Amino acid sequence: MRLRPGETEAVGLRVVAVLDAVRLLREAAPDVTGRPRVIAIDGRGGAGKTTLAERLREAAPGSAVVHTDDIAWNHACFDWGTALVENVLRPLHRGEAVDFRPDAWIAHGRPGSVTVPAGAGFVWVEGTGVIREELAPWLDASVWMQGDLDEQERLLTVRDGDSPAQREHVANWLLEELPFMLREQPWARATMVVAGPPPTGHDHDPDTELVVAPPVGSRAPLGRLGRGRQR
């Protein structure tokens, strides 16, 4: 598996039901009351973060998804932590609904807003760079999605194209992403690692199961995961 500098491949992969993964993430913050559990989903572009967030949302009725790309839109690659805290995470921790129009949305006439209804049980906050020291006090648990960079880059090309403008955008992004990831090491901070594309070779149902592992570098077991199957 080809990974970026500094990242170590996860070991101890096992197959678990999506519902069991939700249970483990709930148990990582057993004392949360009066507000939703805030779970971060991080990974590089093309890792499958948005797809995973939707699967977890569907598995936990009444939960909601926040995309950091919406906070960062026409704002910054990674310098959006304060905006996320003050306008999304802090209200969630007070048990309040969220209805936030970022300044860039107003300036560029983008309609709508970032919304989370009151009473959600989970809020899945997905996006590259969300697992970071700055946001740690606001996150109840987190997931790092690990996958082969060749496959992730292929999927990004399929999704976004391979024009000169897109290649320039990716190059500029990496100038910020590489030092950010080396500094923050989200794969080591995460509550669990989920295998993203390509397929891991594990015999599992991609609609109802995930391939997971403990945080990279951790020797701790990954909780009691029901019918998990060791690699």
N, C-alpha and C positions, 0 to 999 in steps of 0.2 A: 504494500500500500504506500503510495506517495503522499507524504504529509508536508506541511510547511515547516521551516526551521523551528526547532524548539518543541514541537508537539511529538508526543510519544503515543504509539499505537496502544489502544485499550486491550486488556487481556481479561480472560474470564467471561467472555461473551456467553449469554444464555438467552433462550427464547422465553418470553413471558407474554401473557395476555395484556392487551392495552388497559383493561380494567385493573389488573394487578399493578401496572406501572402507575396509574392514577392513585391507587391506594398507597403505594410506597411514598409518592410525593406528598400525599395528605399526611402520612405518618411522620414525615420529616418536620412538620410544624403542628404537633398535636394540640397545642394550647391556643391556637387562633380562634377567637370568638368575635362576633359582632362585625366582621368584615370578611371579604374574600381572601383566600390564600392566593398570593401572588407568586407565580412560577415563571421563571425565565427560560426561554428556549434559544440557545445560541448556536452558532455554527457559521461556516464560511458560505459564500454565495453558491447556490446549487446544492446545498447539503440536504434540503428537504424540510427546512424549518416551518414554512407555512403549511405544508401538507401535514406535518406532525401536529402542529397547533390545532388544525381543524379536526384531526382524529381524536385528540385529547378533549377538545371541546364537545364533540359528539358523544364521547364516552362519559362525560361528566355533565349531565343535563343542568341547564341554568348557568353554565360558565360562559365566559366571553374571551375574545382575543383582541390584543392590542399589537399593532405592527409598529416597530420603531422606525421603519421606513417612512411612516406617516409623520412621525415627530421630526425626522431628519429631512423631509422633503424640502428642497431648495433652501436648506439651512446649513448642514455640515455633515461630513461623513461620520464623525464620532463625537463631536462636541455638542451633544444634545442631552447629556445626563441631567443637567439642572432643569431643563424644560420638562423632561419626563417626570422627574420627582415632583416638581411644584404643581404641575397641572394634571397628572395622572396618579402617580403612586401615593402622594400625600392624601389626596381626597379618598382614594381607596382604603388607606389605612384608617381614615376616619369613618369608614362605612358609608361613604357618600357615593352618589352616581357621578360619572364623569361626562362632561360635554365640553370639549376643548377644541377651539379653532386656533392652530398655531399661527404666529404672525405671518409666516411665509404664505400660508393659505389665503390670508386676508389680502396680502400685498399682490398676489398673483391671481386672485379671483377664483381660487379652487373652492367648489361648493362643499357643503357638508361639514362634518366635524369628527373628532375622535370621541366615541361614546362608549360608555359602559353603564348598563342599568344598575340601579341599586339592588342589593339582594343577591348578587352573583356569588356562587360558592367558590369558584376558581376564576382567576384572570390569568390567561396565558400570554405573556409578553414576549413576542418573538422578534428576533433581529440580530444581526451580526454586531457584537460588541456590548450586548446587554448584561452579560456576566462580567462584572468589573467591580473593583474594590469600592468605588464611589457609590454604587447602587446596592452593595451587600446588605446594609441595614434595612432595605425596603423589600428584599426578596426572601420568601419563605423556603424556597427550594429552586433547583435549576437543573437544566438538561443541556449537555453539550452533544451536538450531532457530529459524529466523526465519519468521514468517508474519503475515498481516494480522490485526490485532486484532479487527476486526469478525467475522471467521470464527472466531477462537479463542473469542471471547465467546459466539458462537452455539453452538459445540460444548460449551462449559461449561454453558450453559443446558440443552441437551439432556441432558447427563450428570447434572447436579446439581440441576436444577430452577430455578425462579424465585420461590421463596417469600420472604416478608419476612425470614425468618431467614437464608436463603441470600444475599439482597442485602446484609444487614448484615455477614455473614461476608466477602463479597467486598470491601466498603468498608473493613473493618478490615484485611484482608489488604493492600490497596493502600496503606494508610497506611504499612506497613512495606516493601512491595515497591518502590515508586517511588524513595525515597531510597537503598535498598540497591542497586538496579540502576544508578542514576546514579553511585554511588560505585564500584562494582566493574566496570562496563562489560564484562560477560562476552562480548559479541559481538566485542570487540576482542582478548580474551585467547585465544579458542578456536583450536584447530588448524585446524578447518574449520567452515564454516557449511552447514547442511542446510536446504533450503526445506521448511517445513511447509505446512499448509493455509492458503489454498485451493490448488487445482491451479495450477501455474505457467504452464500453457500449453505446457510443453515436451513433446515427443513421447517419452514414456518409459513403461516397464513398472513400475508402482508396486510390484509384487511382487518384482522382481529388481533394480531400479535406484533411484538417488537423484539428486536435483538438488542440487549442491553448489557452493560458492564458497570462495575464500580468506577469512581473517578480515576483518571489516569494517574498512576503513581500510588494509589491507595491499595492497601492489602486488606481492607475491611470488607466483610461480606456485604452483599447488596440487599440486606433485609430478607424477610420471608416473602418470597414471590410466588406463592401458590404452586402451580405446576411448571415452574421454570425448568428448563432443560439445559444442563451444562454442555459446553462445547466439547 
